[in-house]
Amino acid sequence: MSDYKYSIEAKNVNKIFLKKTQEVKALIDFSITIKKGTIHGLLGPNGAGKSTFINILGGLVKKNSGEVNVCGINIDKNIKLSKFKIGIVPQELNIDPFFTPAELLELQAGLYGVPKKKRKTDEILENLKLTDQRNAYARTLSGGMRRRLLIGKALVHDPEIIILDEPTAGVDIDIRTSVWSYIKKISRQGKTVCLTTHYLEEAEKLCDNITIINHGKKVIEGSKDDLLNIISTKSVTFIFNKNIDVPKDLKEFNPVIDNGVLKLSYDKNKTNIKKIIDILNRNKIDFKEINTFEGDLEDVFLKVVNKK
């Protein structure tokens, strides 16, 4: 395996599609760095440019300008080798219905030139919990099974990078959880994972780093923790045994009181909850319960996308 820091590194990538007489700018000076061995989320609304970038990586779409390196390989100089470094799991369930899972994996391995002795069909089926369906026609598989089979097809040539385009779209929560577990397992084996997702909970549970894209442009990129720190507003509720008069010192925290419940909002970068509790203590106000709430990745997403 080559010595490189970034599994995927793109600089100032542009892609323009001609739609009738109009030019549609799908990517505008788009840059991204995906660290080796991490799980990286590529987030954005529909039409943001996520799939266009994935298709450029897979050699299905030709960029107009910019530079893309996969595992240190420039895709313009060696597209064939760069393709071997990547396994792409598409969003569409495009599986031939008259083949069995075992046949599909064997066929895919053959297309990549994997010698029969080095194929891992049984291992992949076992890991994806498809052993019992190995000889069933693909048309009889459930949506969740088909989704897992697509992941298996992307793994047959043992790529260094796995790209998952909406990996749990349209599957129930149990299947989603099992796919998440398998994605983490792949990552622990040292592979780099890049995923696009509409489920912000998915990105929050899985991703080490995140890039948010909108209208073809990168909005922000950083670690998940750094992005969560963008949302500095926290809220806290106090529950009292009786009605209280809100001390004037709490007015700066936008107090709302209803039926013995006081809700306050504060900037965690400027103050902390101890200051609020000290004010209550100074005013001899006892509370029986306290609950705090902090912004999640959805708040970050909405904040940065709506700015653009």
SULWO-V253671 format. One record per residue. N is the residue number from 1. RES is the residue in one letter. PHI is phi in degrees with one decimal (* if undefined). PSI is psi as a letter, one per 20 degrees, with the letter a starting at -180 (* if undefined). OMEGA is omega in whole degrees, 0 to 359 (none if undefined). Layout:
N RES PHI PSI OMEGA
N RES PHI PSI OMEGA
This chain:
1 M * p 184
2 S -66.3 q 178
3 D -90.2 o 181
4 Y -147.5 q 181
5 K -89.6 g 183
6 Y -110.8 p 177
7 S -68.4 h 176
8 I -133.0 p 178
9 E -138.2 o 180
10 A -119.6 p 181
11 K -129.7 p 173
12 N 49.6 l 180
13 V -83.4 p 177
14 N -123.3 q 175
15 K -141.7 p 179
16 I -118.7 p 174
17 F -103.0 q 175
18 L -93.8 o 180
19 K -116.8 o 188
20 K 59.0 d 181
21 T -102.7 j 184
22 Q -107.9 q 173
23 E -96.7 p 177
24 V -110.2 o 181
25 K -86.5 o 183
26 A -79.8 h 176
27 L -133.8 p 183
28 I -127.1 o 180
29 D 45.8 l 184
30 F -81.6 p 178
31 S -128.1 q 179
32 I -154.7 q 173
33 T -127.3 p 180
34 I -116.7 o 185
35 K -69.9 q 179
36 K -58.3 p 175
37 G 80.5 j 181
38 T -108.1 r 170
39 I -104.4 o 187
40 H -115.7 p 179
41 G -96.6 p 174
42 L -112.2 o 188
43 L -112.7 q 176
44 G 170.7 r 178
45 P -66.0 r 174
46 N -58.0 p 179
47 G 81.4 j 183
48 A -74.1 h 181
49 G 120.6 j 183
50 K -61.9 g 182
51 S -66.2 h 177
52 T -60.1 g 181
53 F -65.3 g 179
54 I -61.9 g 180
55 N -67.6 h 174
56 I -66.3 g 179
57 L -60.4 h 182
58 G -83.9 j 178
59 G 79.1 j 180
60 L -87.3 h 178
61 V -128.2 p 179
62 K -98.4 p 179
63 K -71.7 q 177
64 N -82.6 h 179
65 S -160.9 r 181
66 G 104.2 r 183
67 E -127.2 p 178
68 V -131.1 p 176
69 N -118.6 p 178
70 V -118.4 o 183
71 C 53.4 k 179
72 G 80.6 j 182
73 I -104.0 p 177
74 N -73.0 p 187
75 I -68.7 h 177
76 D -73.5 h 183
77 K -90.1 h 182
78 N -151.5 m 183
79 I -64.6 h 182
80 K -64.4 g 180
81 L -67.0 h 180
82 S -63.9 h 178
83 K -63.5 h 180
84 F -67.3 h 181
85 K -79.8 i 188
86 I -119.9 q 168
87 G -119.0 p 184
88 I -108.7 p 175
89 V -104.9 o 184
90 P -73.3 r 179
91 Q -73.0 h 182
92 E -75.1 q 180
93 L -85.2 m 185
94 N -89.6 n 182
95 I -122.3 p 177
96 D -65.6 p 188
97 P -70.7 i 186
98 F -102.5 j 173
99 F -110.9 q 175
100 T -89.0 r 176
101 P -53.5 g 180
102 A -63.3 g 180
103 E -65.3 g 181
104 L -64.5 g 179
105 L -68.6 h 178
106 E -65.0 g 179
107 L -62.8 g 180
108 Q -63.4 g 178
109 A -63.2 h 178
110 G -64.7 h 179
111 L -63.2 h 179
112 Y -89.3 j 178
113 G 75.0 k 179
114 V -78.0 p 180
115 P -59.4 q 184
116 K -56.4 h 181
117 K -67.1 h 183
118 K -101.0 j 180
119 R -74.9 q 185
120 K -121.6 l 184
121 T -56.9 g 182
122 D -63.7 g 180
123 E -64.0 g 180
124 I -65.6 g 178
125 L -61.8 h 179
126 E -65.4 g 181
127 N -62.3 h 182
128 L -95.0 j 179
129 K 56.3 l 179
130 L -121.3 j 182
131 T -59.0 g 182
132 D -66.5 h 181
133 Q -104.0 j 188
134 R -57.8 h 183
135 N -111.5 j 178
136 A -90.5 q 177
137 Y -62.3 q 183
138 A -58.9 h 181
139 R -67.1 i 181
140 T -91.1 i 183
141 L -79.0 q 175
142 S -72.4 r 179
143 G -59.9 h 179
144 G -66.6 h 178
145 M -66.3 g 178
146 R -63.2 h 179
147 R -60.9 g 180
148 R -67.8 h 178
149 L -64.8 h 176
150 L -62.1 h 176
151 I -62.3 g 178
152 G -59.7 g 179
153 K -61.2 h 181
154 A -74.8 i 185
155 L -101.3 i 191
156 V -63.1 h 181
157 H -98.9 j 176
158 D 53.0 l 182
159 P -70.9 q 178
160 E -82.1 h 181
161 I -125.6 p 174
162 I -113.3 p 178
163 I -111.4 p 184
164 L -114.3 o 180
165 D -96.2 o 183
166 E 51.6 m 189
167 P -64.3 h 182
168 T -119.9 k 179
169 A -63.9 p 173
170 G 77.3 j 177
171 V -113.5 q 183
172 D -75.0 r 189
173 I -63.6 h 180
174 D -65.4 g 178
175 I -66.6 h 179
176 R -58.8 g 180
177 T -64.0 h 181
178 S -69.9 h 176
179 V -66.1 g 177
180 W -57.0 g 181
181 S -60.6 g 181
182 Y -71.0 h 177
183 I -61.0 g 178
184 K -63.8 h 179
185 K -63.7 g 178
186 I -59.0 g 181
187 S -63.7 g 180
188 R -64.3 h 178
189 Q -79.3 j 176
190 G 99.4 j 180
191 K -81.6 q 176
192 T -90.9 p 181
193 V -120.2 p 173
194 C -120.8 p 180
195 L -132.1 q 169
196 T -102.0 q 182
197 T -157.4 q 171
198 H -91.6 i 182
199 Y -88.7 o 182
200 L -67.3 h 175
201 E -61.4 h 179
202 E -62.3 g 179
203 A -63.5 h 182
204 E -67.4 h 182
205 K -78.6 h 190
206 L -102.7 h 198
207 C -82.6 q 170
208 D -85.3 g 182
209 N -132.0 q 186
210 I -140.6 p 170
211 T -118.7 p 176
212 I -107.2 p 183
213 I -122.0 q 178
214 N -150.1 p 181
215 H 53.3 k 176
216 G 80.8 i 182
217 K -115.0 q 173
218 K -72.1 p 179
219 V -89.2 g 182
220 I -163.6 q 178
221 E -147.2 p 179
222 G 172.8 a 177
223 S -70.0 q 179
224 K -58.4 g 181
225 D -64.3 g 179
226 D -63.4 h 180
227 L -67.6 h 178
228 L -65.1 h 178
229 N -71.3 i 176
230 I -62.7 h 178
231 I -85.3 o 186
232 S -93.7 i 182
233 T -82.0 p 173
234 K -118.2 q 175
235 S -126.8 q 181
236 V -141.2 q 176
237 T -120.0 q 175
238 F -115.5 p 177
239 I -109.9 p 184
240 F -114.3 q 177
241 N -78.3 i 183
242 K -147.4 r 177
243 N -67.9 q 181
244 I -131.5 r 169
245 D -93.4 p 183
246 V -71.8 p 178
247 P -58.6 q 182
248 K -64.4 h 179
249 D -67.2 i 180
250 L -95.5 i 184
251 K -59.1 h 182
252 E -68.0 i 182
253 F -100.7 k 177
254 N 49.2 m 184
255 P -69.4 p 172
256 V -130.4 p 182
257 I -121.8 p 181
258 D -153.4 p 177
259 N 51.1 l 176
260 G 77.0 j 178
261 V -116.7 p 180
262 L -107.5 p 178
263 K -111.3 p 180
264 L -128.5 q 175
265 S -122.7 q 180
266 Y -148.9 q 178
267 D -89.4 o 185
268 K -67.8 i 178
269 N -82.3 i 183
270 K -112.9 h 181
271 T -149.0 r 176
272 N -140.7 r 187
273 I -67.2 h 180
274 K -61.5 h 179
275 K -60.7 g 180
276 I -67.3 g 179
277 I -64.5 h 178
278 D -60.6 h 178
279 I -64.2 g 177
280 L -62.0 g 180
281 N -64.2 g 179
282 R -61.6 h 180
283 N -93.7 j 176
284 K 54.2 l 178
285 I -108.7 o 180
286 D -94.4 q 177
287 F -120.3 q 182
288 K -102.2 i 181
289 E -154.4 q 178
290 I -136.6 p 178
291 N -135.7 p 178
292 T -115.2 q 181
293 F -136.4 p 181
294 E -127.5 q 181
295 G -61.4 q 177
296 D -114.4 a 185
297 L -63.2 h 178
298 E -63.1 h 177
299 D -63.3 g 179
300 V -62.1 g 182
301 F -57.1 g 182
302 L -64.6 h 181
303 K -66.3 g 185
304 V -76.9 h 179
305 V -70.6 h 182
306 N -71.2 i 176
307 K -72.4 h 187
308 K -91.3 * none
